[in-house]
Amino acid sequence: MNPSQPPRPARLAVGVVGAGRVGPALARALQQAGHRPVAVSGVSDTSVRRAARMLPDVPIVPPAQVLELADLVLLTVPDDALPSLVEGLAETGAVRPGQLLVHTSGRYGTSVLAAALGEGDTPEQHLDDTLVAGAGLCDEEAVRLLVTEGPDAVRRLMATGAVFDTSTETGEIELTREGGHHRRRIAHAGGDATGAEISRALVEAVQAAGIETVENALVLDLLQDAQGRTAGVTLHVMGEGQHDGVGAVHAPAVILATGGMGQVFSATTNPSVSTGDGVALALRAGAEVSDLEFVQFHPTVLFLGPDAEGQQPLVSEAVRGEGAYLVDADGVRFMQGQHELAELAPRDIVAKGIMRRMQEQGAQHMYLDARHFGAQMWEQRFPTILAACRSHGIDPVTEPIPVAPAAHYASGGVRTDLHGRTTVPGLYACGEVACTGVHGANRLASNSLLEGLVFAERIAEDIVAERPAGSGPGIPVPATGPLQPAGARYEVQRIMTDGAGVLRSAASLNAAAEALEALYATALNDLEAHGRTAEPGVDTWEATNLLCVARVLVAAAQRRVETRGCHWREDHPERDDAHWRRHLVVRLSATEKRALVVVPTDSADFPSVHPLSTPSLEQ
C-alpha cells in the first residue's frame, strides 16, 4: 500500500431501524459506496413494504436482530421518536460502541397533499371547499388554476419518484379527509410523512440532474441593478468561513421559496429556521406583501405545558379526518353544533372553538380522543405522530391527547401574480412565502403543498419563456435599519404571542405595536447616536427579519377591524363584508426608514401585480 494514501475504509454491514424512505435511501447510497445492507426493521406495514421495494434482497427483521447483524445501524426516525427508540435498543444490551448513526427526519413530515384524485371528486368541488375556507378573500382565478392543474402536477411528482401510500387491494392512492374538505382528497406517504417523502424525491431529482446546490445557507438580501431589476442575492453559508461572512450569487431571476414565519410566535409547528427571511428580504427590496394578518393557528398541536416554546409537535388534521374527536376534560364533544362538519370544520373555526371552550372552563388545553383507532391503526397510519406523543409520555392508543392551537401557516406573504412574479422585476415567490390569492383569509387544509407544486411549474415556465438577460453584478439593497441583537428574537415572540396571537383586540395590538417599535427605536438610536449595531451573524439576521415581519403583521391586524378567517378580533367579532371584504397591501416606505405603507384595495379582487408599483396612501 502506498503510505501517502489513506487506507480504504472497511466494508461495513449496514442495518436500518425506522425504515421510511430516508433509511433505505441511505443504505442504498452506502451500498453504491461498497458497503453491504444486511437488515431493515420497519415501524409500520407501510414502511416495511417501502423498504422491501427499495432494498429487495435485504431481510426485514426485528430491531434487536438488526443490532446482531450490522456493524453500522442507521436510526432514521423523527426527532421526537429518537429518545424512546434509543432507550429501547439500549435495553437489549446488544448495542456496541460506535454502532449507531442517527439521522432524524425532524417534524417536517406530517404534511399531506390535497387534490381531486378520487372517484367522484372534481376540481369544481375542490374549488368550492377552498373558497369557503378563504372567507371571501380568495382570488377565484388563482384557486381555479390550482384545482384544475393540481391533479396532473401530482402525477408528474409521482413520475419524478415520489411514492404515495396505496391500497393493498386496488393499488390506487389512498385518500383521506381533513378539515374543510367534503371529499376524501388527501394523499399521504409513509402514513404521516408526506412532506419528508416529497422532499426526498425532489432532492434526488435535483442531485440526478447535476444541479449545483449550496446547503445550510441563509439568504440575506436581494442584489439589484441600477433600474431595480433582480441581479442575484447575498447569503451566508452556516458553518463555513467567518461568523459574519457574506457571499453572493449572481442571477437575473431569483425564486423565493423560504417558507413561513411561524417563529414570530413563542409556540409554533414551524422549524427554528422559519423566521420570515423571504418576506423581509422582499420588503427591503421594495416588493409588496399582502394578507399578512391572516396567520393560521393549527387547532391540534401537542400541548407540552404553558411555558413550552419553539417548535411543537403537530397532531395532523388527518387524525380528525379518520374519526378522532375533540373533547373537553369531561369528555364532551364541544365542536358538535358549532359547524356542520364538527371536528372537520375549517381550521379557523376549530381553533376558535377550542379557544372558546378553554376560556369558558379556564383550561389550558382540550383533548383529541382517538383511542377507538386501536394500536394497529395508530402504528400503520400515524407512526410519526404516535412516536412523537409517546416520546412526551402520552400514549394515544390508551389516552386522549392534550392539544391547543399554535401558529402554523401564513396565508399571506409576498404578493405575486399567477406566474409567481412579484412587484420587483426578476423576483419570484413560491410556497408559503408567497401570497398568490389562493388561500384568502384562511388556507384550506393541505392546499399548500399543491400550491407549491402548481406555481413552481408556472414560475419555471415563465423564466424559460422570458429568458431574462443578465444586467451586471448588481448591488445589495441598502440597509433599512439596524441589526437587532440575538435576544430580540425572544422579545418579539413574547410580544406577538401576547398581543397578536389567536385572540386579538385593539388594546392587545396597540400594545404589541408599541413594544415592537420600542425594540426598533432602541437599536436605531444606538446606531445613529453611537454608531453601534448588533454584530452580524445568523442570530442577529434572523432576529432582524422577525421584527420586520412582526411589525407588518401587527400593522395589518390593527387596520382590519373585523373578524375574518384566521384573523379574530375580540372587539369586532363579526365579519364585515361591506367595509373589509378587501385586501391590505403593505410595503416599506421609500422615503422614511421606519414607516410602513398600508393600503387597502378597493374590492375583494386580488390586485394586479405591476412591477415597481408605488401605492400612494401611507399609514
QUIVENQUI-V356561 format. One record per pair of residues at least 4 apart in sequence whose ideal C-beta (glycine too) atoms are under 6 Angstrom apart, sorted by the first residue. I is the first residue (numbers start at 1). J is the second residue. D is the distance in whole Angstrom. If there is no record, write none. Layout:
# QUIVENQUI-V356561
i: (I:I)
j: (J:J)
d: (D:D)
This chain:
# QUIVENQUI-V356561
i: (11:11:12:12:12:13:13:13:13:14:14:14:14:14:14:15:15:15:15:15:16:16:16:16:17:17:17:17:17:18:18:18:18:19:19:19:19:19:20:20:20:21:21:21:22:22:23:23:24:24:24:26:27:30:31:37:37:38:38:39:39:39:39:39:40:40:40:41:41:42:42:42:43:43:44:44:44:44:45:46:46:48:51:61:64:66:66:67:72:73:73:74:75:75:76:77:77:77:78:78:78:79:79:80:80:80:81:81:81:82:83:84:84:89:90:95:105:105:108:109:109:109:110:110:110:111:111:111:112:112:112:112:112:113:113:113:113:113:114:114:114:114:114:115:115:115:115:116:116:116:116:116:116:117:118:118:118:121:121:121:123:123:125:126:127:127:127:129:129:129:129:130:130:131:133:133:133:133:134:134:134:134:135:135:135:135:135:136:137:137:138:138:139:139:142:142:142:143:144:145:146:146:146:149:149:150:150:153:153:157:158:160:160:161:162:162:162:164:164:164:165:165:165:166:166:167:167:173:175:175:175:176:176:176:176:177:177:177:178:178:178:178:178:178:179:179:179:179:179:179:180:180:180:181:186:188:189:189:190:191:191:191:192:192:192:192:193:193:199:206:216:216:217:217:218:218:219:219:219:220:220:221:221:221:221:222:222:222:222:223:223:223:223:224:224:224:225:225:225:225:225:228:229:229:229:230:230:230:231:231:232:232:232:232:232:233:233:234:234:234:235:236:241:243:244:244:250:252:252:252:253:253:253:254:255:255:255:256:256:256:257:257:258:258:258:259:259:260:260:260:260:261:261:261:262:262:262:262:263:263:264:264:264:265:265:265:265:266:266:266:267:267:268:268:269:269:269:269:269:270:271:275:275:275:276:276:276:277:278:279:279:279:279:280:280:280:282:282:283:284:284:285:285:286:287:287:287:287:288:288:288:288:289:289:290:290:290:290:290:291:291:291:291:292:292:292:292:293:293:293:293:294:294:294:294:294:294:295:295:296:296:296:296:296:296:297:297:297:297:297:298:299:299:299:299:299:300:300:300:301:301:301:302:302:303:303:303:303:304:306:312:313:315:315:315:315:315:317:319:319:320:320:320:324:324:325:325:326:326:326:326:327:327:327:327:328:328:328:328:334:335:335:335:336:338:339:339:341:345:345:346:347:348:348:348:351:354:354:355:357:358:365:365:366:367:367:368:368:369:370:373:373:375:377:378:378:378:378:379:382:389:389:390:394:395:396:405:409:410:411:411:412:413:413:413:414:414:414:414:415:416:416:416:416:416:416:417:417:419:419:420:420:420:420:421:421:422:422:423:423:423:425:426:428:429:429:430:430:430:430:431:437:438:439:441:441:442:442:443:447:451:452:462:480:481:482:482:482:482:483:483:483:483:484:484:484:484:484:484:485:486:486:486:488:488:489:489:492:492:492:495:495:495:496:496:497:499:499:499:499:500:500:500:500:503:504:504:504:504:505:505:506:506:509:509:509:512:513:516:516:517:525:526:526:527:534:546:552:555:555:556:559:559:560:560:561:562:562:562:562:563:563:563:564:576:577:581:582:582:582:583:584:584:585:586:586:587:589:589:596:597:598:599:599:601)
j: (34:35:35:71:72:36:38:70:71:27:30:35:37:70:72:38:39:66:70:73:23:27:40:74:41:63:66:73:75:23:75:76:77:23:40:42:47:51:47:76:190:25:197:200:76:105:74:76:51:54:55:74:37:35:37:55:58:69:70:59:61:66:69:70:51:58:60:63:66:47:48:51:47:383:191:379:380:383:380:165:191:60:55:65:92:70:73:94:101:99:100:101:100:102:103:81:82:85:105:384:387:104:106:313:388:391:85:387:391:104:391:390:391:95:95:99:109:196:195:193:195:196:192:314:316:194:195:449:186:188:194:318:446:187:194:446:449:450:185:186:446:447:450:150:151:154:450:121:122:123:126:151:185:151:175:184:185:125:183:185:147:148:183:147:143:144:147:180:181:182:444:143:444:138:180:346:442:444:138:440:441:442:440:441:442:564:565:581:440:441:143:440:437:606:436:437:438:438:148:149:150:438:454:153:454:450:454:453:454:162:162:201:205:201:197:198:201:173:187:189:174:188:189:171:173:172:174:187:184:185:186:184:186:318:321:181:184:321:186:317:318:321:445:446:317:344:345:346:347:445:346:444:445:185:446:194:194:197:197:381:382:383:316:382:384:385:197:384:203:211:238:239:235:237:236:538:233:235:277:234:235:234:281:476:477:233:281:285:477:231:232:474:476:228:231:474:229:231:471:472:474:612:425:426:471:254:426:427:471:474:248:249:250:251:474:249:254:246:248:476:247:246:245:537:536:537:473:426:468:470:426:463:468:427:428:430:459:278:429:433:430:431:277:278:433:274:432:270:274:410:432:276:410:549:268:270:274:407:274:275:496:546:550:407:493:496:497:309:493:497:312:406:406:407:298:301:314:406:408:274:311:542:545:546:280:545:549:545:433:289:413:414:549:545:548:549:287:414:588:477:480:424:477:424:414:422:423:424:415:423:585:587:414:586:412:415:435:583:585:411:412:435:583:412:552:553:556:556:557:560:567:411:412:441:565:566:567:407:410:347:408:409:411:443:566:351:405:407:408:502:408:347:350:351:354:405:315:368:403:312:314:406:313:315:365:402:403:404:308:364:406:388:319:368:385:401:403:445:324:370:324:343:344:368:370:333:369:335:343:366:368:331:333:367:369:332:334:357:366:357:342:343:353:342:353:345:349:345:349:350:442:351:442:565:566:405:366:405:502:366:363:402:404:403:400:402:401:403:400:396:377:378:397:381:382:386:396:397:383:386:394:396:395:401:399:401:502:443:432:439:443:435:433:434:435:422:429:433:434:435:420:421:422:429:434:436:421:609:458:462:428:430:455:459:428:609:427:429:609:611:613:611:468:459:433:434:434:455:456:459:452:606:451:443:564:565:565:566:447:451:455:456:466:593:593:523:524:527:533:533:534:540:544:488:523:534:543:544:547:534:539:540:543:519:543:543:546:546:547:550:499:512:515:500:550:501:508:509:511:512:504:512:554:557:570:508:509:557:569:570:571:510:571:554:557:558:554:554:550:551:521:529:530:532:533:540:550:586:596:598:584:584:598:567:580:572:572:575:576:580:568:569:573:575:580:581:604:600:601:604:601:598:600:599:596:598:597:595:597:619:618:619:615:617:607)
d: (6:6:5:5:5:5:4:5:5:5:5:5:5:6:5:6:4:4:3:5:4:5:5:5:5:5:6:6:5:5:6:4:4:5:6:4:4:4:5:6:5:6:5:5:5:6:5:4:5:4:5:5:4:4:5:6:5:5:6:6:5:5:5:6:5:5:5:5:5:4:4:6:5:5:6:5:5:5:5:6:5:5:6:4:5:6:6:4:6:6:5:5:6:5:5:4:6:6:5:5:6:4:6:6:4:5:6:3:6:6:6:6:5:6:6:6:6:5:5:4:5:3:5:5:5:5:4:6:5:5:5:6:5:5:6:6:4:6:5:5:4:5:6:4:5:5:6:4:6:5:5:6:6:6:5:5:6:6:5:5:4:5:6:4:5:6:5:6:5:6:6:5:5:5:5:4:5:4:3:3:6:6:6:4:6:5:4:5:4:5:5:4:3:4:5:4:5:6:6:6:6:5:5:6:5:5:6:4:5:5:5:6:5:4:6:5:4:5:5:5:5:5:6:6:6:5:6:5:4:6:6:6:5:5:5:5:5:4:5:4:6:5:4:6:5:5:6:6:5:5:4:5:6:6:5:5:5:4:6:5:6:5:6:5:5:6:6:6:6:5:5:6:5:5:5:6:5:5:6:4:6:5:6:5:5:6:6:4:5:4:4:4:6:5:6:5:5:5:4:6:5:6:4:5:6:5:3:5:6:3:6:5:4:5:6:6:6:5:5:5:6:6:4:5:4:6:6:6:4:5:5:5:5:5:4:6:6:4:4:5:5:5:5:3:5:5:5:5:5:5:4:3:6:5:4:3:5:5:5:5:5:5:5:4:6:5:5:5:4:4:5:4:6:4:6:6:4:6:5:4:6:4:5:5:5:5:4:5:4:6:6:6:5:4:4:6:4:4:5:5:5:5:5:6:6:5:5:5:5:5:5:5:5:5:6:4:5:5:5:6:3:5:6:4:5:5:5:4:4:6:5:4:5:5:5:5:5:6:6:6:5:4:6:6:5:5:4:6:6:5:4:6:4:4:5:5:4:5:4:5:6:4:4:6:4:4:6:5:4:6:5:4:6:6:6:6:6:5:5:6:5:5:6:5:4:5:5:5:5:6:6:5:6:5:5:5:6:6:6:5:5:5:5:5:5:4:5:5:4:5:6:6:5:5:4:4:5:6:5:6:5:5:4:6:4:6:5:5:4:6:4:5:5:5:6:5:6:5:6:5:4:5:6:6:6:5:5:6:6:4:5:5:5:5:4:5:4:6:6:5:5:6:6:5:5:5:5:4:5:4:4:5:5:4:6:6:5:6:6:6:5:5:6:5:5:4:6:5:5:6:4:4:5:4:5:3:3:5:6:6:6:6:6:6:6:4:5:4:5:5:4:5:5:4:6:6:4:5:5:4:4:6:6:6:4:4:6:5:5:5:6:5:5:5:5:5:4:6:5:3:6:5:5:6:6:6:6:6:5:5:4:6:5:6:5:5:5:5:6:5:6:5:5:5:5:4:6:5:5:5:5:6:6:6:6:5:5:6:4:4:5:5:5:5:5:4:5:5:5:6:5:6:6:5:6:5:5:4:5:6:5:4:4:5:5)
